[in-house]
Structures are given as C-alpha cells and as structure tokens.
Amino acid sequence: MGPRMLRAAQGVDWLSTAAAHLRAGKILAVPTETVYGLCVSAFNRAGVEALFHLKSRYEMKPLPIQVDSIRTALVAGFLFPDRVLALAETFWPGPLTIVVPRPPTIPSWYAPDSHEVALRIPNHAVTLALLDEMGAPLAITSANLSGEPPLTDAPSIARTFQNAVDLLILDDGPSPGGLASTVVDITGERPSLVREGPIPLSSILEVWDGRA
C-alpha cells in the first residue's frame, strides 16, 4: 500500500478532503505553476517533522512557507518594508520566493537556528484554493528527495514515495512550468540570488531600484 491519489477536478470534493488531511498533520503533494510541492500545515510540529523525514532533508534547513495573499502573510507576522512590498506586489502570485527576516510569530521549534524564512504566493488555482481553505500558511518544499530534481507530475511522486502510506497526492496533471521558483534573499542591502528560476535577477533589481 502506497500513497493515495486525489484528482483536483470539478465535481470532486477534493478541497475539503485535502484540507482535512493537512489538519490531521499529514503530508499533501500539491501542484504549483513551477513544480509539485510537498506541504504540511506550517505550525503543525508533527507534520513538519514528518516532511523532513520523508524528504531526507537536513532538519536545520527551514522549510519555505506559502500563503494565499499578502494580507495573510501580514496576519502571520511577516513584515513588508516598501521595497519588499514592491517585489511582492509585482511578482506575486508567481514563481518568486523571497527570503525575509523570521517574524517572532514563527514557533521556536521551526528551524530554531535560522533567522530567515522563505516566503511565496503561488500562481496556481488549486493550491491557492487550498491555502484559502486552510486560512493559514503552509510549509511547502519541492516534491523530491533532497538533492534530486523536483518532480512535475503525480505519477512520479507516487513512484518516488511509494512507501509513504500517509501521503495524499493532489493530482492536477503535469506542472506547466517545470522549473523551481527564483529565490532571492532580501535580508542584506540588496537582493541576492539564492536560486535561479523563471524570474531573472535583473527584473527583480529593476523593481527594487524603482526602475520598473
């Protein structure tokens, strides 16, 4: 017995099933506009620990967080100085992950040695609907074993994690992007590129400098 598959389709009650799965502290594979992700409720300690174990991920490496809106991020305690807000309003929802200072609302057990958290609003209807249904941030990382290429379709996830009996895969067909999001760190004086992705650093700097 391996992971369960759930089709995100009209006429299927996938949303309440997926949300209940997350609220139970279990791992959900979700589509995004870049690659598939593995997610849990961000502040559910058991779920976060299970996700680290499933991915064989180094536990001191904080999991990125996704929200459905800037408002939700503000409610969760994240701060948006003017230049950061300009990036968020320009590129979100979309394939840009911004590494921001860790807000004091993040539980102390969540990557306790890290002073930063990676934040994004995805541009995918299914995942945005799930985030809205949850009404709270999700911890989400690319669907793959650590060090391996990100997975872009549900069958590949099922094969890779074939022994994960508590994993629920939300299938919405192949990811349209296939390239993980651009990651920039804004905790210094200027944005620095952490990972190349669909949005070039030059475009990010144009917005940062007010030239866009």
Secondary structure, DSSP 8 states (H G I E B T S, - for coil): ---EEEE--TTS-HHHHHHHHHHTT--EEE--SSS-EEEEETT-HHHHHHHHHHHT--TTS---EE-S-HHHHHHTT----HHHHHHHHHH-SSSEEEEEE--TTS-TTSSTT-SEEEEE----HHHHHHHHHHTS-EEEEESS-TTS----SHHHHHHHTTT-TT-EEEE-SS-SS-S--EEEE-SSSS-EEEE--SS-HHHHHHHHTT--
